[in-house]
Amino acid sequence: MFKKLLGKQINMNTLSLGERVALAKSEPIPAHVAIIMDGNGRWAKKRAMPRVAGHHEGMKTVRKVTRFASDLGIKVLTVYAFSTENWKRPKTEVDFLMRLPVEFLGSFLPEMMERNVRVEMIGDPALLPAHTQKALFEAMEETKHNTGLILNFALNYGSRSEMVNAMKTMLQKVQDGQLTLQDITEECLTSHLMTAHLPEPDLLIRTSGEVRLSNFMLWQLAYTEFWFTDTLWPDFGEETLLEAVENYQKRNRRYGGLKGEETT
């Protein structure tokens, strides 16, 4: 893998992780990275361990990736932690998954405060168990004034329901006279989504070799760059995230148009 710098070709394989990080930070870093964390169960199965062991290891990976994303200068890291469809899994697995935010936030919160990380959430918290809600809301309250990386958990989240709810809100506003039909535009819909205050993702990463979106941020990903890896989520680390960012930096984002010499 080669990269051009100051007119010279650099063999990236000869650089240390720190040197690659410095090189990556000399170019635009994706402001918002969204990750579909996949492969916890397969990671555990390969090791003859229960699925929940994979989920627990995956939680450790979230902590590691959060640190590195913050160091890279990423502004928003959205992680797909639990979808609206995941309630269909066995109750024992769901119960375990609902305890993970409590453990994660309880143990990682002091470091997040030190790193100036702000915790946010998209999704419907109403169906989450009381202990999960409590851990999330306390972390969000504790970190709400932090100005560094936003760690955005997608919990009990489904993009289709998000869009339906946004449309219902807009239609209600039309009925109440707060909006007209002419006011309903792409920008209007965007402003009624849970992510209205966030930039749209620049880079989507999905682990474990699967190539699908699984009802995740369908509206927001319209012009996002996608990067898929066979790496299972518990094995995903600093170097894998850096590889995704380096790949992103090679892309020519057109947003449907043409750039530079392509127009001639």
N, C-alpha and C positions, 0 to 999 in steps of 0.2 A: 504494500500500500504506500503510494507516494503522494506528497503534497507539495505544491509550489509555494515558496516563500522568498520574497525579494529576488525573484527571477531564478531561483535555484530549486531543483527538485530535491525534496527531503524524503528519505526512506523512513516512514513512520514506525516501522518495525524495529528500528535501531534506537528509538527514543524511549526514555523512561516514562512512567505514567505522569509524573510531575511535569516533564517537558511537554508532553502531549496536552496536558491541561493548560499550560501557559500558552501554547500555540492555539488551542481552541478558543481561549479567552481573548485572543487578539482579533478574532472575527466575531460576527454577530452570533450571540447565543439565543436559542429559542426562548422567548419570554414565558411561554406556557407549554409545559410538557404534560400530556395525559397518558396514563398507563393502564392498560387492561392486564391486570396481574393474573396470569394463568399458569397452571401446571403444578400447583401444590400437591394435589392428589397423586399425580403421576410420579412426582419426586418421592413421595412417601412409599408408593407401591414398589418402585425400583429398589427400595431399601428394606422391603418387607416390614414396613411400619404402618400404623393406622393413618388414615387420611388426615386426622386432626394434627398429627405430628408435622405433616407438610404445611398445614396452615400456620402452626406455631413458628416454624422456620421462616415461612413467608413474612410473618410479622417482623422478624429480625431484619429481613431484607428491606422492608419499608423504612426502618430506622436508618439503615446504612445508606440507602438511596436518598433519603431526605437530607442527610448530612452532605453528601456529595453534590446533590443538586444545589444546595445552598452555597457550597464552595464555588461551584461553577458560575453562579450568578443567575441561575434560573429564577424567575419571579413567582411563578405559580406551578405547583406540582399537584395534579389531580390524579388520585388513585381510585380505581374502580374496586371497592372493597366488598360490596354486597349488592346484588341486583334485586329488583322486584321479583324476578323469577327464581332466585336462590332459596326462597321459602319452601320450594318443592323438594328440597333435599331432606335427608333423614333428620328427625328432630334432634338427635344427639349431636349431629354435626352443626346444625343451625345454632343450638344452644352454645356450643363451643365457640363458634364464630362471633356470637353476640358478647361473649366474655373477653374476646381479644382486645377490643378498643379500651376496655377498662384496664387491662394489664399494660397495653402499649402506652396509653396516655398517662397512666399513673407512674410508670417508670421513666418515661422519656420527657415528661413535661419540664422538669428542671433544666435539662439540656436545651430544649426548645426555647425556653426563656432566655438562656444564655446566648443562643444563636439568633435571637430576634425573630423566631418563626411564629407565624400566626396560623392557628387552626380554624378551618372553616368546613362546612358540610353542604352538599347538595343531596336531595332526596327527601323522602317523607319520614320524619322522625317518629310520627305518631305510633307506628306499629312496632318500633324498637322496644325491647324490654326497658323497664325503669332504670336499671343499673347502667345500661348502655347509654341511654339518654343523659343520665346524670354525669357520666364521665365526659361525654362529648360537650355538653353545655358548660360544664365547669372549665374544661380546657379552652373552649371558645371565649368564655368570659375572661379567663386569666390572661389570654394572649391577644386580646382584641386591640390593644394599643401597639403591638409589635409591628414593625414596618419592613421586616425582611421577607424571606420566602413565605408564600401562602401554601400551607399543606392542606389541600382540599379533598376531604373524604367524600366519595360517592357511596352513600349507604342507603339501602332500600330505595335505590334510584333506578328509574327506567325512563329512557328518553321519550318514548311514545306517550306515556302518561304525562310527562312534563309538558310536552307540546299541547296535548289535549287540555290540560289545566290552564295553560297560557291562553289558548283560544277561548275557553269558557270565560275567563276573566275579561278578555277583550270584548266578547259578545255582551257580557253583563254591563260593561261600561257603555257600549252602544245603546243598550236598552235604557240605561240611566241618563243618557245624554252627555256623558263625559267624553265619548268618542263618536266619530261618524265612520261610516264604512270606508270613506276615502282616507281616513287616518290609519287604517289597518294596512301597514306595509311590512316589508321584511324587517326594517328597523324597529317597528312597533312590536312585532312578535318577539324579536331578540330581547327587547327591553322588559318583556314579561316572563322570560325564562329565569330559572334559578341562578344562572351564570351571568345575569345582566351586568353585574358590576365587574366582571372579569374579562380580560382579553380572550378572544377565541384561541383554542390550542394551535400552536405552530407545529407541534410534532406529536403524533400519536405512536406509542410503542405498544405492541402486543407480544407477549412471551408465549413459549411452548409450541410454536409452529402453527398455531391456528391462525387462519386468515379470514376473520369476520369481525363485525363490530358489536354484536351481542347487545343491541338496544342501548348503546352508549353514546351520548352526546351527538345524535344523528344530525341535528341542525347545526351545531357548533363546528362540526368537522368538515364542513363543505369545502374549504380550501386548505385543510390541514395536510401536512406531509405525513405519510404513513411509513412505519419501519417495523418489520416483523422479524422475530428471531426465534430459533428453535430452542433457545435457552429456557429452561424451566424457571419459574419465578424465584424459588429459593436459591437458585444458583446465579441469579442476576446480581451483578455487582458494579463497582465503580467503573471498571474497564468496559463493561457492556453498555452502560449508560453513555460513557464517553464515545464509544464506537457509534452509537445512535446519533449523538450530537455531531460528530465528525461527518457522518453520512448526510445529515441534514444540511450541513454547511456547504456541501457540494451541489445541492439542489438549486435550480433556477425557478423560483416561485413566480408564476405568471398571473395567478388569479384570473385565468380565463383570457388574458391578453397576450401580447408579444412584447419582448424587451430588446432594446439595443439593435444589434445587427440583424435580428430576426425580422425586423420590420422593413429591411431593405431588400 
